[in-house]
C-alpha cells in the first residue's frame, strides 16, 4: 500500500493476544468513517492458520468497541472473497452480521475453478483461431507506457480511466516481480492486448484487461486470455477475472460478464458491509 500512502490517512489495526500478533486489518479513515482500506480491492481481517472462529468473532466485537471509543460514526468493510483464501474461512461475514453490519454492495466477480473447468464457447475459440492465423505472439512485457496507452483507450469507451499510472505499475512490478506481471498479445512489437496479473498462492487475478481496435479485430484478447488461463492451470486453484458490476454493484455489465463466462468463468460474490 506504500506507493499511494499520500492519498489515504492510514488507520490500519493489529489483532493482538497476549503480546502476539495474530492478524492485520488494513484500514484508512475519512470523514469519521473507518474503511477496510480504500486503496485495496479487498481486505478485512488478514490472519494466519492459528486463528479460530472464536478469535475472529472476538476481534469484530472488540473492533466495534474501538470504533465507539474513538468516535467513528461508521465502518465500511470488504472481506476477502473465498477464492483468495488459502483455507476455507468465511467467519468474517458472520462476524460482521453479528455486530450489526449490513451488506451495502454486492458485486459479481467471475472465476474459473481449475478443479472443475468449463469449456470455452465457440465464439471465443473462433477468436483464438483467428489470432493464431494472424501470428499473434503472447509475451511477458515491461513496456508499461505502451500498455497504459492501450488500456486508456479501452477504458475511455466505458467512460473511465486507469486508477494507476504507468510509473505506478512499473513500481509495483519492481517491488513484486514474481507476483505482479504484465502479459501481452503482440504483433511486430506492437501491443494489441494486455492483462495485468496479480498472483497469490491460490489464485491468478486478472486486472486491466484491454485490447486495441486492431487487437479486437484479430482476436488477440481471446488468444491472450486463453494462454494466460492455461499457463496458470497447474499452479493455482482459481483464475479470477474480477467484477462485472458497476455503480456500487447495482448495475451489471452484461457484455463484460458474457465475455468472461465465454472462457469458462462463473460468478462468485464480493460483498461490502457497513456498520
Buried (B, 14 or more C-beta within 10 A) or exposed (E): BEBBEEEBEEBEBEBEEEEEEBBBBBBBBEEEBBBBBBBBBBBBBBBEEEBEEEBBBBBBEBBBEBBEEEEBEEBBBBBBBBBBBEEEBBBBBEBBBEBEBEBEBEBBBBBBBBEEBEEBBEEBBEBBEBBEEBEBBBBEBBBBEBBBBBBBEBBEEEEEEBEBEBEBBBBBBEEEEEEBBBBBBBBEEEBBBBBBBBBBEBBBBBBBBBBBEEBBEBBBBBBBBBBBBEBBEEEBBBBBBBBBBBEEBEEBBEEBBEBBBBBBBEBBBBBBBBB
